[in-house]
């Protein structure tokens, strides 16, 4: 633009002195249109980039939009409409068909089917009954229930997902830092090339205008916008796509490094297995006890423990309607068992190692039973009092079908699979035979899991650790990639790099495949960004002009530069079409079964809720004085989704609303308020 002004004054000077040759020479150096077009094309490119980049956070935007604005809570025995952010922990929330769940909680009464697809990726609505957890932003498609709010505000699952995905999208992967370093070198080199271009053409005898035009073309076409976009856009799309599949990736580095994993270490309980063990055998050695009385004693001792095996014993005792005694004292021995005091006596409960440490004698028949149960894949729990073993309870956990399929998928990718467990080696080997892992490490204390992962890393392995409990937290933090099962403890989730919303190891396979796709996409973006510059700079510098007369105007260079950035973004957006290569067999079976059950229950539900779907509500409205007002209110209500028809009675100052689907009272009142009238009450 500055040189265009110079040319314009040069033309004026030529006209003033009658030098028409100067005028004709200067008129070809008027670059006003080029200056305007460069700014326009760059702005257009930025606009298209912004449009494309906005699509990368679609998954996140959809999640934000899922959060309902209002909630119905029960306070003082009355239904009260409140803003969702005003729901407090402990509130009883009422959910009807078609409503979204505002906060996390536990169902306390009623029954329903909840569509959790947006949060967990499950395609079939999940049945919810008393005691089941409820996730915020999911949709109740059928049934009515009440739940007690447990996590509200920024603590809800939805809020945590939004925060994690947003943070991951804003972090830089190592490969992005590489691109930044390259750009830091690339920019001064390009400026140098532009200066050399200008000087060479000037020295070679061409006009000042010609040399300047080529130098500007070099600067414009080599703008490294595409390099800067290559990584962050792909990372944003990748983390958003992971969230759609129920996988929360906490950082871009985790997303990048996941595909480098060549060893996966799996915790057994709650990861490979369902985490819901049950009692298979009860062996009593003390003649004072029969099976039920021994189980009652064992369950009383285990009431203080949170271990899944202990819970299995307590649940079995309750199922048999056995009354448990109260503990006087309780001491947990991590990875071994516990000591407890009951009715003045000291008891020890746990594995064989604990019995040996406590110098409790194990006779040959007892050891034979321990080996027999272990060979059957059961975990033998021994109960002793005053140096004497009273009995053994064999507890076994069920292996998830999806775990077997996932381990097979890992091995197909060349990943070495290790099972890590605190169980004895015989029990671990019995399970390992069914799931076909490459290595079993058993009898490991929680404090030793981290050292096992470190040992593998020292051997040059790139390790992913998958776990769900507090005892897995150090190992998850130590691993190159820590992966927590979503149903696990908060400590495990905090220690992990990736969180699986579903208890399904196939999602680890999905995370690996997504990481691989993202990195390939980034490398493709970087290659084309560099390749484009390698081709474009020589053309812009006029290298081919002496041979073939090929030149690149700054205007065309600007268009090409903008186009390269848009192409990089569009290439990254291809990740939105990512689909896992394999779907869990167990998920398919459960989905089919759930679909059949859901269809049956939904049909029954429709019959049960016919009256509710055609129910009427009466709203008292102030401010109506004529038929014009009547028409306004009726129109406002008729436009509300779920309203079949609204009829206003001017004399009674009320609107009778017929519903064909459940609609919250607040929605109806807001519609009338927005129409300019005052809703008083609704019933």
Buried (B, 14 or more C-beta within 10 A) or exposed (E): EEBBEBBBEBBEEBEEEEBEEBBEBBEEBBBEEBBEBBEBBBEBBBEBBEEBBEBBBBBBBBBBEBBBEBBBBEEEEEEEBBEBEBBEBEBBBBBBBBBBBBBBBBBEEBBBBBBBBBBBBBEBBBBBEEEBBBBBBBBBBBBBBBBBBBBBEEEBBBBBBBEBBBBBBEBBBEBBEEBBEBBEEBBEEBBEBBEEBBEBBBEEEBEEBBBBBBBBBBBBBBBBBBBBBBBBBBBBBBBBBBBBBBBBBBBBBBBBBBBBBBBBBBBBBBBBBBBEBBBBBBBBBBEEBEEBEBBBBBBBBBBBBEBBBBBBBBBBBEEEEBEBEEBEEBEBBEBBBBBBBBEEEBBBBBBBBBBEBBEBEBEEEBEEBBBBBBEBBBBBBBBBBEEEBBBBBBBBBEBBBBBBBBBBBBBEBEBBBBBBBBBBBBBBBBBBEEBEBBEBBBBBBBEBBBBBBBEBBEEEBBBBBBBBBBBBBBBBBBBBBBBBBBBBBEBBBBBBBBBBBBBBBBBBBBBBBBBBBBBEBBBBBBEBBBEBBEEBBBBBBBEEBEEEEEBBBBBBBBBBBBBBBBBBBBBBBEBBEBEBEBBBEBBEEBBEEBEEBBEEBBEEBEEEBEEEBEBEBEBBBEBBEEEEBBEBBBEBBBEBEBBEEBBBEBEEBBBBBBBEBBBBBBBBBBBBBEBEBEBBEBE
